[in-house]
Amino acid sequence: MCETIERRPASLVVARVVRPKFVLKNRARNGETEVFIGETPELPIPRGLAGPGMLADTIVKRWQDHMPLNRLEDVYARDGLELARSTMCGWHSALAEVVQPLVAAMRVDAFKQPYLCVDATGVLVQQKERCRTGHFWVLVAPGRHVLFEFTRDHSSDAVDDVLAGYQGFLVADAHVVYDHLYTNGDVVEVNCWAHTRRYFFKALDSDPDRAKVALGFIGALFRIERTLADSPRKKKEKIREKRSRPIVDAFFSWCDAEAATVLDDTPISDGIRYARNQRVGLSQFLEDGRLPIHNNLSELALRREAVGRKNWLFVGSDDAGAVNALFTSLLASCRLCDVEPWSYLRDIFCLLPRWHEHRLLELAPVAWNKTRQRDDVHKLLDQNPFRKLTLDLRG
């Protein structure tokens, strides 16, 4: 006996819904015969062409697999379906209105968490003659949500839009666009030791002796954090106070001593100046065991847009950027919470049209593995005839 892995081509199916008509014999009202017609099955896009599984497939391919629309046209053409990119854009714009309340509920829940990790990256936006630059922002509530936002620019006003109403710890780089948030104390700045470390890596070629000393201090902090990855808050605070605080104090004492001896405008002086300027924010993790030592969570999440940007090159408009951010939020949150994205999107497209607005968070990826086990959810999903067509294939 032997086993060989083989692959069957994916298939598209046409679901033909027959709606029978019935007339009661010998019964009429006001001289008119009553006709009864079977109900039309509910679709994510009313009177639309595509079912929930097909819509989920286009979204996963576009923003999880980073396939631009022209490649998607070719993929579906090979399966025998001539599907225009304009049609897919129309589908995704209509579906954005369906999922927007869900993502908004995820945002409200994220803002209740003790801290957020934030970062941003640029993206080209198509316009006549020459593309302009827009920006994607990512907000990570560790263990719960990954949320993306699109803005026209990278400014303090954009930060106000992205973080409107937030109060708590903000793990971010030291960019000036965040500075106004920290003035009244509602938002507390937490800086990233990984950002600090990069300055000293850049100084290895020009001033290796000093750079290695700084990297030694920072490396020691990261080694301690690796041992505390799964530790409770109180234990982290105790160990950080005992082992990390002396290293932090020694590092800044070294920076203060070396600041007067290094040449201006050199990589090592840039690193020392950055560290000294961000001393308070870099030391914040010592005060609260919930806080991370770095902002790598948001940087890793933001790579999703960076990889996509290399494939689809630009977004077609500001509205297209907003649609991108909505679905990328759901897909990235699925990755964070270990939820399979295609079946998740298919099922929430079946549920959202009739789901209560005050219980939307139950459909977020963070709660989905629990929600999908409920009997009432099984009943709602089983009522959708289009979903049944895909159960044998993916479950």
RACORKA-V57257 format. One record per residue. N is the residue number from 1. PSI is psi in whole degrees, -180 to 180 (NA if undefined). Layout:
N_PSI / N_PSI
This chain:
1_138 / 2_158 / 3_139 / 4_134 / 5_128 / 6_167 / 7_134 / 8_139 / 9_145 / 10_155 / 11_146 / 12_140 / 13_152 / 14_123 / 15_113 / 16_118 / 17_120 / 18_120 / 19_98 / 20_151 / 21_139 / 22_141 / 23_128 / 24_128 / 25_140 / 26_23 / 27_126 / 28_151 / 29_127 / 30_36 / 31_4 / 32_141 / 33_132 / 34_133 / 35_130 / 36_128 / 37_139 / 38_147 / 39_147 / 40_128 / 41_142 / 42_135 / 43_153 / 44_-38 / 45_109 / 46_134 / 47_25 / 48_169 / 49_-29 / 50_143 / 51_176 / 52_-37 / 53_-40 / 54_-43 / 55_-43 / 56_-38 / 57_-42 / 58_-36 / 59_-45 / 60_-43 / 61_-36 / 62_-43 / 63_-13 / 64_-43 / 65_-3 / 66_41 / 67_124 / 68_163 / 69_-33 / 70_-34 / 71_-36 / 72_-39 / 73_-44 / 74_-39 / 75_-48 / 76_-29 / 77_-37 / 78_-26 / 79_2 / 80_11 / 81_117 / 82_101 / 83_114 / 84_147 / 85_-32 / 86_-34 / 87_-45 / 88_-40 / 89_-42 / 90_-42 / 91_-48 / 92_-34 / 93_-41 / 94_-40 / 95_-27 / 96_-37 / 97_-29 / 98_-43 / 99_-13 / 100_-43 / 101_-34 / 102_-47 / 103_-36 / 104_-40 / 105_-38 / 106_-38 / 107_-43 / 108_-44 / 109_-39 / 110_-38 / 111_-12 / 112_-10 / 113_158 / 114_-26 / 115_156 / 116_145 / 117_131 / 118_141 / 119_171 / 120_156 / 121_155 / 122_160 / 123_145 / 124_140 / 125_125 / 126_137 / 127_171 / 128_140 / 129_-52 / 130_135 / 131_149 / 132_178 / 133_129 / 134_-176 / 135_137 / 136_135 / 137_147 / 138_136 / 139_121 / 140_121 / 141_98 / 142_132 / 143_-4 / 144_-61 / 145_151 / 146_117 / 147_136 / 148_147 / 149_152 / 150_134 / 151_159 / 152_-30 / 153_175 / 154_91 / 155_174 / 156_-37 / 157_-39 / 158_-41 / 159_-41 / 160_-37 / 161_-45 / 162_-37 / 163_24 / 164_122 / 165_-3 / 166_138 / 167_129 / 168_-163 / 169_138 / 170_113 / 171_112 / 172_170 / 173_179 / 174_28 / 175_145 / 176_-21 / 177_-18 / 178_-13 / 179_-38 / 180_-18 / 181_-24 / 182_1 / 183_-37 / 184_0 / 185_-5 / 186_-33 / 187_129 / 188_127 / 189_129 / 190_117 / 191_169 / 192_123 / 193_-24 / 194_-38 / 195_-43 / 196_-42 / 197_-36 / 198_-35 / 199_-40 / 200_-27 / 201_-40 / 202_-23 / 203_-3 / 204_-35 / 205_-39 / 206_-29 / 207_70 / 208_-34 / 209_-51 / 210_-41 / 211_-40 / 212_-34 / 213_-48 / 214_-44 / 215_-30 / 216_-45 / 217_-50 / 218_-40 / 219_-38 / 220_-39 / 221_-43 / 222_-34 / 223_-39 / 224_-43 / 225_-35 / 226_-33 / 227_-16 / 228_9 / 229_-42 / 230_17 / 231_151 / 232_165 / 233_-48 / 234_-38 / 235_-41 / 236_-45 / 237_-39 / 238_-47 / 239_-40 / 240_-40 / 241_-39 / 242_-41 / 243_-39 / 244_-39 / 245_-43 / 246_-35 / 247_-43 / 248_-45 / 249_-42 / 250_-38 / 251_-48 / 252_-31 / 253_-40 / 254_-44 / 255_-44 / 256_-39 / 257_-37 / 258_-19 / 259_-36 / 260_-9 / 261_-16 / 262_154 / 263_142 / 264_153 / 265_36 / 266_160 / 267_-39 / 268_-36 / 269_-35 / 270_-43 / 271_-44 / 272_-42 / 273_-44 / 274_-47 / 275_-44 / 276_-38 / 277_-31 / 278_24 / 279_-46 / 280_-48 / 281_-36 / 282_-25 / 283_-6 / 284_-32 / 285_-19 / 286_-21 / 287_-22 / 288_119 / 289_-12 / 290_-21 / 291_143 / 292_166 / 293_-11 / 294_172 / 295_26 / 296_-26 / 297_-47 / 298_-35 / 299_-40 / 300_-41 / 301_-36 / 302_-19 / 303_-26 / 304_-45 / 305_-34 / 306_-41 / 307_-43 / 308_-40 / 309_-33 / 310_-19 / 311_-53 / 312_-3 / 313_-42 / 314_165 / 315_150 / 316_-23 / 317_174 / 318_-38 / 319_-39 / 320_-36 / 321_-40 / 322_-40 / 323_-45 / 324_-48 / 325_-38 / 326_-51 / 327_-31 / 328_-33 / 329_-45 / 330_-43 / 331_-42 / 332_-37 / 333_-34 / 334_-44 / 335_-43 / 336_-40 / 337_11 / 338_51 / 339_133 / 340_121 / 341_-38 / 342_-51 / 343_-32 / 344_-51 / 345_-42 / 346_-45 / 347_-39 / 348_-27 / 349_-30 / 350_-32 / 351_-37 / 352_-40 / 353_-26 / 354_13 / 355_144 / 356_135 / 357_-23 / 358_-2 / 359_23 / 360_-32 / 361_-21 / 362_-21 / 363_0 / 364_151 / 365_-35 / 366_-27 / 367_-4 / 368_-42 / 369_-30 / 370_-42 / 371_-41 / 372_-13 / 373_-9 / 374_146 / 375_-41 / 376_-33 / 377_-42 / 378_-41 / 379_-45 / 380_-42 / 381_-38 / 382_-20 / 383_-11 / 384_111 / 385_-28 / 386_-35 / 387_-35 / 388_-28 / 389_-23 / 390_-5 / 391_-38 / 392_-23 / 393_-42 / 394_-22 / 395_NA
